[in-house]
Amino acid sequence: MMSVTCHNLDFGTRVLDLVTCGTSSNASIERHSVKNYGKTISNASCKGCGGRRMVYCRQNTTGSRVFPTKAPEPLLDAYFFKYRIEFSTWNYIAFSTFNFNIGVGRSTAPVLDLKKELRSPISLANLFKVVADDLQILNQNLQSIVGAENPVLMSAAEQIFGAGGKRMRPALVFLVSRATAELVGLKELTTKHRRLAEIIEMIHTASLIHDDVLDESDMRRGKETVHQLYGTRVAILAGDFMFAQSSWYLANLENLEVIKLISQVIKDFASGEIKQASSLFDCDLELEEYLLKSYYKTASLIAASTKGAAIFSGADRSVTGQMYEFGKNLGLSFQVVDDILDFTQSAEQLGKPAGSDLAKGNLTAPVIFALEKEPKLREIIESEFCETGSLDEAIELVKKCGGIERAQVLAKERADLAIKNLQCLPQSAFRLALEDMVMFNLERID
């Protein structure tokens, strides 16, 4: 009797079956399912498997081949070669690197090409393809909406909207809108969906203009900030105007639930700035306070965006609630990743000086974790970097004390929750893009 072992590796929406089999009809079968999440170093990523199932069959005395189960075919004689696969994923998987044999069939029948089946690293351009037309319409509308009434505001709008923004928030609105529209049988987006995306991007842009004034930042995405070009007075007025304009469009949506939701975001922005300003150089800042501030400044808007999109699709409360949690968890994960990159990327990559948050006394997740292990770091921070070279020393201490690694774990925990929040949605290209957006965020720190 030849034994058969079947390994089922569950990637949420991506399932991979590896089956080692023999020829005996009395073969015993042992099945292993791995559900926990984790990570190994990747030589061949499994992200491209999509919803396919792949079966690998091996018989030590004859041969083997690989084929997709969506088109079952007879096993063919083959010769063996060794192919090493190491899966890199953060979602639902925990397993070790392993080797296995793959046979190449001597036949004209199609054999699964691993290079084609396995997806390349995620890019925003590819991720947003499914809503590319929606984003194009949004880009055409934004500058005219903001700057139509004043030439100075038009110039400010051109500066900020043309500064290389990723349009992540309106893309999220469109993706959730289309994913939830499929859920309720809605064939096309409404004008309210599109207006919501424009409102969200205006609010986000207004907050960036004001942030740059408060932080005295000269650069944003590698370009001079609005207040650097036009002065603080114009920058503040431009931000105020965008907040006011977005509020006017919001009121015209005539949906009280969404109006309350987005209005709360503007309040949260102010609360976040106050919390940050009151805790500068405070080495006793706890992780919970950091996460609350991050929610106010980043995650609140994303959560409101995704929930608002689901509301306009007519989804039920359980779905809109899950979309809010998805946006919240994605937003927190995104902020933690940004705070990690402040220590690991160069000024050219960041579009601003590296370590700028720490230099200003804004203590983020990597610093909070490092402070638990290194007393000297507290001394340097509390001195407000008065000595030459002290900032560089503090950055090195954060890296050496495991602050970066622990922050990475935090970002992945929130990402895992975000993926789980998407399980209420039907399988579609839009849900897959939402999952990939979570993965793209984590890939920034791989």
C-alpha positions in Angstrom: 0.0 0.0 0.0 1.3 3.4 -1.0 0.5 6.3 1.4 -1.0 9.6 0.3 -0.4 12.9 2.0 -2.5 16.0 1.1 -1.4 19.4 2.4 -4.1 22.1 2.1 -2.7 25.5 2.6 -5.5 28.0 3.1 -4.9 31.6 2.0 -8.4 32.8 2.6 -9.5 33.2 -1.0 -6.3 31.5 -2.2 -6.1 27.7 -1.6 -3.2 25.6 -2.6 -3.4 21.8 -2.4 -0.1 19.8 -2.5 -0.8 16.1 -2.9 1.7 13.4 -2.8 0.2 10.2 -4.1 0.9 6.6 -5.2 -0.8 4.0 -7.2 -2.5 1.8 -4.6 -6.2 1.9 -4.4 -5.9 1.1 -0.7 -3.7 4.1 -0.1 -4.1 5.8 3.3 -4.7 9.5 3.3 -3.4 12.1 5.8 -4.7 15.7 5.4 -3.1 18.7 7.0 -4.7 22.1 7.1 -2.7 25.1 8.1 -4.7 28.1 9.2 -2.6 30.5 11.3 -0.9 33.5 9.8 2.8 34.1 9.6 5.6 34.7 7.2 8.6 33.1 5.6 11.1 34.6 3.2 9.8 34.4 -0.4 11.5 33.1 -3.5 8.2 32.4 -5.3 5.1 34.2 -4.0 1.7 32.5 -3.9 -0.1 35.8 -4.3 -1.0 35.0 -7.9 -2.8 31.8 -7.2 -6.1 33.6 -6.9 -8.9 31.2 -6.3 -7.2 28.3 -8.1 -6.4 24.9 -6.6 -3.1 23.3 -7.6 -2.5 19.6 -7.1 1.0 18.1 -7.0 1.2 14.3 -7.5 4.3 12.2 -6.9 5.0 8.6 -7.3 8.6 7.7 -6.3 8.9 4.8 -8.8 7.3 6.2 -11.9 6.7 9.9 -12.3 4.6 12.9 -11.7 3.1 16.1 -13.1 1.4 19.3 -12.0 -2.0 20.4 -13.2 -4.8 22.8 -12.1 -7.8 21.0 -10.6 -10.1 23.2 -12.6 -9.2 21.0 -15.6 -8.5 17.5 -14.3 -6.3 15.4 -16.6 -4.7 11.9 -16.4 -1.4 11.7 -14.7 1.5 11.4 -17.2 4.8 9.7 -17.0 7.4 12.3 -16.1 10.9 12.9 -14.9 11.6 14.5 -11.6 13.3 17.8 -10.9 13.5 19.7 -7.6 11.8 23.0 -7.4 12.0 25.0 -4.2 9.1 27.1 -3.2 9.0 29.3 -0.2 5.7 31.1 0.4 5.7 34.7 1.7 2.4 35.7 3.1 1.0 37.4 6.2 -2.6 36.1 5.9 -3.7 33.0 7.7 -0.5 31.0 7.1 2.2 29.7 9.4 4.5 27.1 8.0 8.2 26.5 7.2 10.2 26.5 4.1 10.0 23.2 2.3 11.2 21.4 -0.8 9.2 19.2 -3.1 9.5 17.4 -6.4 7.6 18.5 -9.5 7.3 16.3 -12.6 7.3 17.6 -16.1 5.0 15.6 -18.4 6.1 14.3 -21.7 2.9 15.2 -23.5 1.2 17.9 -25.4 -1.4 18.3 -22.6 -1.0 21.7 -20.8 1.1 21.6 -17.6 0.7 24.3 -14.9 3.4 27.0 -15.4 4.3 28.2 -12.0 5.9 31.3 -13.3 2.7 32.4 -14.9 0.5 31.3 -12.0 2.5 33.1 -9.3 1.9 36.9 -9.2 4.5 39.5 -9.3 4.7 42.2 -6.5 1.6 44.3 -6.2 1.7 47.8 -7.7 -0.9 50.5 -7.2 -1.3 50.9 -11.0 -2.3 47.3 -11.4 -4.3 47.3 -8.2 -6.5 50.3 -9.3 -7.0 49.0 -12.9 -10.5 47.8 -12.0 -11.5 51.3 -11.0 -9.3 53.2 -13.5 -12.2 54.8 -15.3 -13.7 56.0 -12.0 -10.4 57.6 -10.9 -10.0 59.3 -14.3 -13.4 60.9 -13.9 -12.5 62.0 -10.3 -9.2 63.5 -11.4 -11.0 65.6 -14.1 -13.4 66.9 -11.5 -11.2 67.7 -8.5 -9.3 70.8 -9.7 -12.5 72.4 -11.1 -14.4 71.7 -7.9 -11.7 73.3 -5.7 -10.3 76.1 -7.7 -13.2 77.4 -9.8 -13.8 80.5 -7.7 -10.3 81.8 -7.1 -7.1 81.8 -9.2 -4.9 81.5 -6.0 -6.9 78.5 -4.8 -6.6 77.0 -8.3 -2.8 77.3 -8.1 -2.8 75.8 -4.7 -5.1 73.0 -5.9 -2.8 72.3 -8.9 0.1 72.1 -6.5 -1.4 69.7 -4.0 -3.4 67.5 -6.5 -0.5 67.3 -8.9 2.1 66.4 -6.2 2.1 62.6 -6.9 -0.8 61.6 -4.6 -1.8 58.0 -4.8 -5.6 58.6 -4.7 -5.8 55.7 -2.3 -8.8 57.0 -0.4 -11.1 57.6 -3.4 -9.9 54.3 -4.9 -11.1 52.6 -1.7 -14.5 54.4 -2.1 -14.8 53.1 -5.6 -13.7 49.5 -4.8 -16.0 49.2 -1.8 -18.8 50.8 -3.8 -18.5 48.3 -6.6 -17.9 45.3 -4.3 -21.0 46.1 -2.2 -23.0 47.1 -5.3 -22.5 43.5 -6.5 -23.7 42.3 -3.2 -27.1 44.0 -3.5 -27.4 43.6 -7.3 -26.7 47.3 -8.1 -25.4 47.4 -11.7 -23.7 50.8 -11.7 -22.4 53.4 -9.3 -24.6 56.3 -8.3 -23.7 60.0 -8.5 -23.5 59.9 -4.7 -20.8 57.3 -4.8 -18.7 59.5 -7.1 -19.4 62.6 -5.1 -18.4 60.8 -1.9 -15.0 60.0 -3.4 -14.4 63.6 -4.4 -15.4 64.8 -0.9 -13.1 62.3 0.8 -10.1 63.4 -1.4 -10.9 67.1 -0.7 -11.0 66.5 3.1 -7.8 64.5 2.9 -6.0 67.2 0.9 -7.2 70.0 3.3 -5.8 68.0 6.2 -2.4 67.7 4.5 -2.2 71.4 3.8 -2.9 72.2 7.5 -0.6 69.4 8.7 2.3 70.9 6.7 1.6 74.3 8.3 1.5 72.9 11.8 4.6 70.7 11.3 6.4 73.5 9.4 7.1 71.0 6.6 8.7 72.4 3.5 8.3 69.3 1.3 5.4 67.0 0.6 5.8 64.0 -1.8 9.1 65.5 -3.0 7.6 69.0 -3.8 7.4 72.2 -2.0 4.3 72.6 0.2 1.5 75.1 -0.4 2.5 77.3 2.6 6.2 77.3 1.4 5.1 78.5 -2.1 2.2 80.9 -1.2 2.7 81.6 2.5 1.0 80.4 5.6 -2.0 82.7 5.2 -2.9 81.3 1.8 -2.3 77.7 2.9 -4.6 78.0 5.9 -7.3 79.7 3.8 -6.9 77.0 1.1 -7.3 74.3 3.6 -10.3 76.0 5.2 -11.9 76.5 1.8 -11.5 72.8 0.9 -13.1 71.8 4.3 -16.0 74.2 3.7 -16.4 73.1 0.0 -16.4 69.4 1.0 -19.0 70.1 3.7 -21.3 71.9 1.3 -21.1 68.9 -1.2 -21.6 66.6 1.8 -24.8 68.3 2.8 -26.1 68.0 -0.7 -25.8 64.3 -0.5 -28.9 64.5 1.8 -28.0 61.4 3.7 -28.0 62.1 7.4 -26.0 59.0 8.4 -23.2 59.8 6.0 -23.2 63.5 6.9 -22.8 62.6 10.6 -20.1 60.0 9.7 -17.9 62.4 7.6 -18.5 65.4 10.0 -17.1 63.3 12.8 -13.9 62.8 10.7 -13.2 66.6 10.6 -13.7 66.7 14.4 -11.3 63.7 14.7 -8.6 65.5 12.7 -8.6 68.3 15.3 -8.6 65.9 18.2 -5.6 64.0 16.7 -3.6 67.2 16.2 -4.3 68.3 19.8 -3.3 64.8 21.1 -0.1 64.9 19.1 0.8 68.4 20.2 0.2 67.6 23.9 2.4 64.5 23.9 5.5 65.7 22.1 8.7 64.2 23.6 6.5 62.3 26.1 8.4 59.0 26.7 5.5 57.8 28.9 3.1 57.7 25.9 1.4 54.3 25.8 0.7 52.3 22.7 -3.1 52.7 23.2 -2.8 56.5 23.1 -0.6 56.3 19.9 -3.3 54.1 18.2 -6.0 56.5 19.3 -4.1 59.4 17.8 -3.5 57.4 14.6 -7.2 56.6 14.4 -8.1 60.3 14.7 -5.5 61.4 12.1 -5.6 58.6 9.6 -7.9 55.7 10.1 -11.1 57.7 10.9 -11.3 59.1 7.3 -10.6 55.7 5.7 -13.2 54.0 7.9 -15.8 56.7 7.1 -14.9 56.4 3.4 -15.5 52.6 3.2 -18.6 52.7 5.3 -20.1 55.6 3.4 -19.5 53.8 0.1 -21.4 50.7 1.5 -24.3 52.9 2.7 -24.8 54.4 -0.7 -24.8 50.9 -2.2 -27.8 50.1 0.0 -25.9 47.3 2.0 -27.3 46.2 5.3 -26.0 47.3 8.7 -23.8 44.2 9.2 -22.0 44.9 6.0 -21.6 48.6 6.5 -20.3 47.9 10.0 -17.7 45.4 8.6 -16.7 48.0 6.0 -16.1 50.6 8.7 -13.9 48.1 10.7 -12.1 47.2 7.4 -11.3 50.9 6.9 -10.3 51.4 10.5 -7.9 48.4 10.6 -6.4 49.2 7.2 -5.9 52.8 8.2 -4.1 51.8 11.4 -1.9 49.3 9.6 -1.1 52.0 7.0 -0.1 54.5 9.7 2.1 52.1 11.5 3.8 51.2 8.2 4.3 54.9 7.4 5.9 55.3 10.9 8.2 52.4 10.2 9.3 53.9 6.9 10.2 57.1 8.7 13.1 55.1 10.1 14.0 52.7 7.3 13.8 54.9 4.1 15.9 57.7 2.8 14.8 61.3 2.5 14.6 60.8 -1.3 12.2 57.9 -0.9 10.1 59.6 1.7 9.9 63.0 0.0 10.8 64.5 3.4 13.8 64.2 5.9 14.1 60.8 7.4 13.3 60.6 11.1 11.4 63.8 10.9 8.6 62.7 13.3 11.1 61.7 16.0 13.0 65.0 15.5 9.8 66.9 16.2 9.1 64.8 19.3 6.3 62.8 17.7 6.8 59.4 19.2 5.5 56.6 17.0 5.2 52.8 17.4 8.8 51.9 16.7 10.0 54.4 19.4 7.4 53.3 21.9 8.5 49.7 21.6 12.2 50.6 21.7 11.7 52.7 24.9 10.6 49.5 26.7 14.1 48.1 26.3 16.6 51.1 26.1 16.7 53.6 29.0 19.3 55.7 27.1 16.8 56.4 24.4 14.5 58.1 26.9 17.4 60.4 28.0 18.1 61.4 24.4 14.5 62.1 23.6 13.8 64.0 26.8 16.8 66.2 26.0 15.0 67.1 22.8 18.1 66.2 20.8 20.1 69.2 22.1 23.4 67.5 21.4 24.9 67.2 17.9 24.3 63.7 16.5 21.8 62.7 19.2 19.0 62.3 16.7 21.0 59.9 14.6 22.0 58.0 17.8 18.3 57.7 18.8 17.4 56.4 15.4 20.0 53.7 15.6 18.8 52.7 19.1 15.3 52.3 17.8 16.6 50.0 15.1 18.9 48.0 17.4 16.3 47.5 20.2 13.7 45.7 18.0 11.3 48.7 17.7 11.0 48.2 13.9 10.3 44.5 14.1 7.6 44.9 16.8 6.0 47.6 14.9 5.9 45.3 11.8 4.1 42.7 13.9 1.5 45.4 14.9 1.0 46.4 11.3 0.4 42.8 10.3 -2.0 42.2 13.1 -4.2 45.1 11.9 -3.9 43.9 8.3 -5.1 40.4 9.3 -8.2 42.0 10.9 -8.8 44.0 7.8 -8.8 40.9 5.6 -11.2 39.2 7.9 -13.6 42.2 7.7 -13.8 41.6 3.9 -15.2 38.1 4.3 -18.8 39.5 4.1 -18.3 40.5 0.5 -18.8 38.2 -2.5 -15.8 37.0 -4.4 -15.0 39.5 -7.1 -12.2 41.5 -8.8 -13.1 44.4 -6.4 -12.8 42.3 -3.2 -9.5 40.9 -4.5 -8.3 44.4 -5.1 -9.2 45.4 -1.6 -7.3 42.4 -0.2 -4.4 43.3 -2.4 -4.4 46.9 -1.1 -3.9 45.5 2.4 -1.0 43.3 1.1 0.5 46.2 -0.9 0.7 48.2 2.3 2.6 45.4 4.1 4.9 44.9 1.1 6.2 48.5 1.7 8.1 47.1 4.7 9.1 43.7 3.3 
